[in-house]
Amino acid sequence: MGNSGSAVKVCTDHQGGINWLSLSPDGQRLLTGSEDGTARLWSTADSQCHGHFQGHESYITFCHLENEAAFTCSADHTIRKWDVLTGQCLAIYRGHTSIVNRILVAKDYLFSGSYDRTARCWSVDKEKQIQEFRGHRNCVLTLAHYSSRDVLEEEEEEEEEEEKVSRDLLVTGSTDCTVKVWWVSSGRCYQTLLGHTGAVLCLILDAPNRELFSGSTDYTIRTWNIVTGEQLKVFKEHQGSVICLELVNRHLYSGSADRTVKCWFVDTGERIQTYKAHKHSVSTLKYHAGILFTGSGDACARAFNSRSGVLQKIFRGHKFIINCIQIHNELLYTASHDGTLRVWDIRGICKRNKRRLKKDRSVQGRSSQKGSLARLFNNKVGCMIQQENGA
């Protein structure tokens, strides 16, 4: 099922594979980080390259875009901050002693995770390192951040009096099979979450519900209470490493090396849908307007109806694995290890999906109305029977 789509734009400026793709909060720009050691800035208005950031001495592993600044991390052990308008390098963050895998910008903080087994916290506006988080026995692959204000009650906060100055916490996932939660102000480990038997590849946080989800090479997803550290549920149906996660309206989507995506209802742990058709690992996924978009090692992106699991479209054209996808203004952006950024028009799928949703709601409404009429009729019949029986 599903028909093929052609890209409306193919951007071939990079000379190496694209490892990550970031969308600015205002949706005006995209940032790509590449194996060629450079990052490029793209306008979502015309899909043209409007910036070329050069300076790293090795490949870029990950990138993050704000409205006015761009951040890149590299196998050269450094992180760089760039001016979006001028392309000037504003800061170089030095301190890691191995490849920097991941960065995260939150408030005035810049967090980083590395193969050197540490995570670090930097001031966004300065090159100064604020904190080092040391305790993992292997490389730090993934990061998440939250404030205790988001999850702790007042009486619980009083128990952490020494951390009152800063209530920010950093979550790190490592190839040592653990997840750790750290107080940013002191670098002290607040929780070590034990249970996985394989590397932790992805994290997703639901702070309002005090939950953290972690995906691993042990084929499982685990849910944790981020206040107590208690393991709440284990999702076990995947037959390969869990590579990526997306959380939408208490539905958790997980992409795996077993060539499937699964949808779980978080509150019960029930698996409610499996999305098949991939011919290789699912490397990235994104939910948008009732549609699940996926990128795979088979070089294709796909669009599924998130409720029915039906494949609606296949996006063919890339030659190697799709590492990242973004969606803005009903355009799908896919970044691949083949070095290209491709832009796809998804207006048709979105319109069809909206019509289906309206139709489903209409059918449900009619069914509900019929049910109400049937109940009314049955009640009337019941009353007539009672009257005839002299009740």
N, C-alpha and C positions, 0 to 999 in steps of 0.2 A: 504494500500500500504506500501511498505518498508519491507526489510528483517531484521531479528535480527542478531546482531553481538556478538561475544564472546570476552571478554577482553584478550589481549595477556599477561597481567600482573595484578595481584591483590596484592596490598601492604596493609598488615593488622597490621602494627606495632603500630598504635595509639590505645589507650584504650578508646577513646571517639570520638564523632562525629567531623568531620573536618569542620570548619567554613569558612576557606578561603584557597585559593591556589594562589601563586604568582610565576611568571616566571622571572628569571633574565634577564637583558637586552641582555646579550650575549647568552642566550638560553641554557646555560650549566647546570643550576640547577633549581629545583623547591623547594618552601617552603610551608609547610602546617602548619596551626595553628589549635589547637584542643581543644575540651571540656576537655581533660585530663590535660590541663594546660601546655602542652609542644608543641614545634614546631619541625618539622623534615625537614631535608635537603635531597633532592633526586637528583641523577644524571640523566639527560635526556639521557645519553649515554647507561646506563644499568638499569635504573629504580630502582637502589638500594639506600637504606638509607645510607647517608654518614655523617649525623650529627644529634644530638639530643640535643635540647636546653631546659634545665630545670632551673626553678627558679621562675616562676610566682606562685602566691599563689591562683589563681583561673583560670577559663577557658580563653582561648585566643579567642578574638572576631574577630581579623583581623591581617593580616601580610603583609609585603612588603619586597621584595628581591632586593638588588642591587648586583653587581658582587662580591663585597668584604665584604659586611655587610648585615645583616638581621635585620628587625625591627618587633616587635610584640607588640600588645596592648591587655589589659586584663580587666576582671571584677574586678581585684585587684586594679584598679585605676591607674596603672602604664603603662609605655611604656619601652621596653628594646631594646637595640642595641646589636647585637651578631657578633662575628668574624666568618665569613663563614668557614675559614680553621681550626680554633682551637676549635670552639664551645664556646669560652669564652664570658661571658657577659661583654661588654665594657662600658655600661652606663645604668643607670636606671633614667628615667625621672619621677619625682614626682611632684605633684601639683594638679592634678584633684582630685575631692572629690567624684566621682562616676565612674561607668563603662565607660571605654574608648571604643567608638564604632568604630572609624575609624582613620586611620593615612594616611598621604600623605607626601612623600619626594620629594622636589623640590629644586634644587640648593643646598645651604648649610642649607636649612631650613627643619625642621620636623614639620608638622602640625598635630593636633589631635582634635577630636570632641568627646564630652562626654554627658552622661546623666546629668551632673551637669550644663547643659545649656550654657556651654562655649566652645569655641574653643581656642586652644593655639598654640603658635609658639615657637619652641625650636631650639637651635643651634645643628646641627647634630654632631659636634665634641665635644660638651661639654654637661653636664647635665643641663645647665642653661636655664631657661625659658626666652625668649626674649620678648614675647608679650602675652597678654590675650585679647580675643575678647568677650566682655560681652554685651548682649542685647537681645538675644533670650529668650522667655518665657517658652521654653520647650527644650527637649534634641536635640543635634546636631547630625544628622544621617549621613550626607554625605558632602564631601569636593571637591573643585576644586581650582586650582591656575593658575594665569596668570600674565603677566607683562603688564603695561600700554603701554610700547613700542610696544607691539604686536597689540594694538587696537586704540591708540590715535594719532591724528595728532599733529604736533608740536605746533600749536596754542592752541589746547585743553590742551596739557600738561602744557603750561604756566599758565593756569587757576588754576592748582593744584600745585602752586609753593611751598607750605609748604611740599609737599610730594616728592620733587625732589630728596632727598637723596636716597630713595628707591621707585621704581615704582611697586613693587610687590603687588598684590592683592589676597586676599583669598575669596572664595565663600563658603557659608555654607547653607545647607538645614536643616530644623528643623521640628519637629512634631508640632510646633506652626503655621504651614501653610505658613511660609514665607521663602524667600531666601534673604540672606544678602551678600553684597559685602563690604569687609573691606580693608583699607590701612594697609599693614603689618607693616610699620615703626611706625605708631602712634597708631594702634588699633582702629582708628576712622572708623565708619560705613559710607561708601561712598554711598551705595544705599540699600534700602529695597524694594524688589520686592513683591508686593501684588497682589493677584488674586486667588491663590489656596485656597480651602476650606477644605483641608485635609492635613495630614502630607506629607512632601516632602521626598520621599524615594530615589531618584536618581537624579544625575546631570551629564550632559555632556557638555563640552565646545568646541566651535568652535571659537577660538580667532581671526584667520585671517578674519572671516566674522562677527566678533563682536556679536556673538550669543551664548546664553546659553539656554539649554533645561532642563526642570525639569519635573519629573514624580511624581505623587501623589496618595494618597489614595482616592482623589476625582474623580478618573477614568480618569483624563485628563493629557495631556502633554502640557506644555506651552513653547513658545519661547520668549526670551527677548533680547532686545538690551542691551549689558552689559556696554555701555557708557552712554546711556540716561536713562536706567531703563524701557524703554517702553516695554509693552507687545505686541508682534508682531502677534502671532497666538495662537489659542487654538485647540488642536487635541482632539476630543471628542468621538470617536467611541468605545472605550473600555467600557466594562461592569463590570470592577473590577479594583482594585488598580494597578497602573503601577509600576512594581517592578524593572525593569532593562531597560537600553537604550544602543544602539550602533549606532554610526554615521559613515557611509561609503559612500564617493562620493556623498554627498548631499542627501543620502537616510538615513532616521532615522528608526531604528528597535526598537520596544517596546514590552517587555514581560510583561504579566499581570496575575493577579489572575483570570481573566475570561477564562484562559486556552488557550489563543491564543497569537501569536506574530503578530504584524501588521507592515507593511513597508509603510512609508510616504515619499513623495517627498517634501523635505524641502522648496523649492522655492515657491511652490503653496499651500502646506498644504494638497494636495490630498493623500488619502489612496490608494495605488496601489496594495497591496497584503495582504492577511490574511493567516497565517500558522496555521492550525488546527491539531488535532490528540492527543494533550496532554489531559491527564485525571485529571490533577490537575494544580495548579498555575505554571506559567513559572518563575523559580527562577533566571536563568542566561542565557545569550546568547553570542555567538561569531560568527562573520562573518569571513570566510576564503575561498579564491579562488572561489568565486561565490556560496559558500555553507553556509547556516545558520545553526549553531549548537546550540541546546537548551538543557537546563537541567530543570527538572521539579520536582514538589512535588510528582509525581507518580513514582519516583525512576528511570525513564528512561531518557536517552539522545537521541536526535533525530537529523537527518541531513535532511535539506530541500534544494531543488534547490531554490536559492534565487529569481530567476526571475519568475519561473512558480508556485512556492509554493508547488510543488510535494514532498511528503515525500519519501526520498531515503533510509533511514536506521534507524532502532531503535536499541539502545544499551541497552541491558537488563542485569541485574546482581546485581545492587545496591538494598538495602532493604529499604532505606529511601530517603528523599529529596536530590537531587544533589544541593549543595550550590555554586559550582564554577566549571568552565571549563577553560582549557588552551589548546593551540594547538602549537606544535613545530615539525618540520621535518615530517609532515604528520602523526603525532601521536596525538590522542586526549586524554587528561588527565581529568578525572572527580573525584571530591572530594565530599564525601557524609556525611550526618549525621550518616550513619551507621559505620563510622570510617575508611572506606577504600578509598584508592586512586587507581583508575583503569586506565589502559592504553589500548587504542584501536588503531588498525591499520586502518587508513582512506585512504591509498594509492589508493585502488580500487575506492572509491567514487570520489576522486580528479581526477583520470585519466578519469573516465567516464564523469565527469563534463567538463573537458578540451576538450574531444572529442565533447561533445554537443555544447560547445561554438564555436569550430572551424566549426562545421556543420552549426550552426545558422549564423555565419558570412559568410560562403560560400553561403548559401541560400539567405541571404540578398544581397550579392554581385551579384548573378545571377539575382535576382529580379531587382536590380538596373540596371544591364546591359540590361535586357529585356526592362525595362522602357525606357532606353536611346535609344535602337534600335527602340522601338515603336514610340518614339517621332521623331526620325530621319525619320522613314517611313511616319508618319503622315505629317511631314514637307514637304517631297518630294511629297506626294500626294496632299498636299495643293498647292504646287508650280505648279504641273501639271494642277490642276483645274483652277488656276489663269491664266495659259498660254492658256488653252483651251477657257477660257472666254474672252481672249484678254486683261486681266488686265495688 
